[in-house]
Amino acid sequence: MRIVKSVQSKVCTDGSLMKEFILEEPLTPGFLTFLRSFGTVKEYPHMKRPYFSFEQEHFISIKGFVGDPSVEVRYRKEFSDLTSDYFHLLLFYFREGENGIRKMQGIEESIWERMKVRLPEEGVPR
């Protein structure tokens, strides 16, 4: 899966960066299963269109509708330079299944290490 178009970018009131993307294909339940390996997925199937949200604390949050190619991604302002490619990497490694999960976990660990260096006095909970 890949991004076809970046529709909108804006800075939110909390300082986070929001980007809306159009993907080459609709989001699937399989992608939500993949996301569960990296954070919290909430599904709202009772809505007219099945809605979901994903959060990887300190990294990104993703919101959208299952079966829709449009998705909203928010990057935390403190780490947006470190996590700006995270969504792209999730899309890329999704097609590799279990191997993709392992590769993403390694990438994620590397990002966490850089986050810890940046904020040594507070630390980053892990």
C-alpha positions as CSV (number, residue, x, y, z in Angstrom):
1,M,0.0,0.0,0.0
2,R,1.3,3.5,-0.7
3,I,0.2,7.1,-0.6
4,V,-1.1,8.5,-3.8
5,K,-1.7,12.1,-2.7
6,S,-1.3,14.4,0.3
7,V,-4.5,16.3,0.5
8,Q,-4.1,18.6,3.4
9,S,-1.5,19.5,6.0
10,K,-2.0,21.8,9.0
11,V,-0.7,22.6,12.4
12,C,-3.3,21.9,15.1
13,T,-3.9,24.0,18.2
14,D,-1.8,21.6,20.4
15,G,1.1,22.0,18.0
16,S,0.8,18.6,16.4
17,L,1.0,18.3,12.6
18,M,-2.0,16.8,10.9
19,K,-1.8,15.4,7.4
20,E,-4.6,13.9,5.3
21,F,-3.5,11.3,2.7
22,I,-5.2,9.4,-0.1
23,L,-4.0,5.8,-0.4
24,E,-3.8,3.7,-3.5
25,E,-6.3,1.3,-2.0
26,P,-8.9,1.4,0.8
27,L,-7.9,0.6,4.4
28,T,-8.7,-3.0,5.3
29,P,-9.4,-4.9,8.5
30,G,-6.0,-6.7,7.8
31,F,-4.2,-3.3,8.1
32,L,-5.9,-2.7,11.5
33,T,-4.7,-6.2,12.6
34,F,-1.1,-5.2,11.5
35,L,-1.4,-1.9,13.4
36,R,-2.2,-3.7,16.7
37,S,1.4,-4.8,16.8
38,F,2.5,-1.2,17.3
39,G,-0.1,0.6,19.4
40,T,-3.8,0.8,20.4
41,V,-6.5,0.3,17.8
42,K,-10.1,1.3,18.6
43,E,-12.8,0.2,16.2
44,Y,-16.3,1.7,16.0
45,P,-18.2,-0.8,13.7
46,H,-21.6,0.4,14.9
47,M,-21.3,3.6,13.0
48,K,-22.8,4.0,9.5
49,R,-19.3,3.6,8.1
50,P,-16.9,1.5,10.3
51,Y,-14.5,4.0,11.9
52,F,-11.2,3.3,13.6
53,S,-8.4,5.1,15.4
54,F,-4.9,4.0,16.1
55,E,-2.4,5.6,18.5
56,Q,1.2,4.9,19.0
57,E,2.1,7.0,22.0
58,H,4.7,9.7,21.2
59,F,4.7,8.7,17.5
60,I,1.4,9.2,15.6
61,S,-2.3,8.8,15.6
62,I,-4.2,7.6,12.6
63,K,-8.0,8.0,12.0
64,G,-10.2,6.8,9.2
65,F,-12.9,4.6,7.9
66,V,-12.4,0.9,7.0
67,G,-12.9,0.5,3.3
68,D,-12.0,4.1,2.6
69,P,-8.7,5.2,1.0
70,S,-8.6,8.5,2.9
71,V,-6.8,8.7,6.3
72,E,-5.8,11.4,8.8
73,V,-2.4,11.1,10.5
74,R,-1.2,13.3,13.3
75,Y,2.4,13.7,14.4
76,R,3.3,15.0,17.9
77,K,5.2,18.2,17.6
78,E,8.1,17.2,19.9
79,F,9.1,14.2,17.8
80,S,7.6,15.0,14.3
81,D,11.1,15.1,12.8
82,L,11.8,11.6,14.1
83,T,8.4,10.1,13.2
84,S,7.6,11.8,10.0
85,D,8.2,8.6,7.9
86,Y,6.6,6.2,10.4
87,F,3.2,6.1,8.6
88,H,4.9,5.5,5.2
89,L,7.0,2.7,6.8
90,L,3.8,1.1,8.2
91,L,2.2,1.1,4.8
92,F,5.4,-0.3,3.2
93,Y,6.0,-3.1,5.7
94,F,2.3,-4.1,5.9
95,R,2.6,-6.1,2.7
96,E,5.4,-8.2,4.3
97,G,3.2,-9.6,7.1
98,E,5.2,-11.1,10.0
99,N,8.5,-10.1,8.5
100,G,7.2,-6.6,8.2
101,I,6.2,-6.5,11.8
102,R,9.7,-7.6,12.9
103,K,11.3,-5.0,10.7
104,M,9.0,-2.2,12.0
105,Q,9.7,-3.2,15.6
106,G,13.4,-2.7,14.9
107,I,12.8,0.7,13.3
108,E,10.5,1.7,16.2
109,E,13.2,0.7,18.7
110,S,15.7,2.9,16.9
111,I,13.3,5.9,17.0
112,W,12.7,5.3,20.7
113,E,16.4,5.4,21.4
114,R,16.7,8.8,19.6
115,M,13.7,10.1,21.6
116,K,15.4,9.1,24.8
117,V,18.6,11.0,23.9
118,R,16.6,14.1,23.0
119,L,14.8,14.3,26.4
120,P,17.2,12.7,28.9
121,E,15.9,14.7,31.9
122,E,12.3,13.5,31.4
123,G,12.9,10.3,29.6
124,V,10.4,8.8,27.3
125,P,8.2,6.1,28.9
126,R,8.4,2.8,27.1
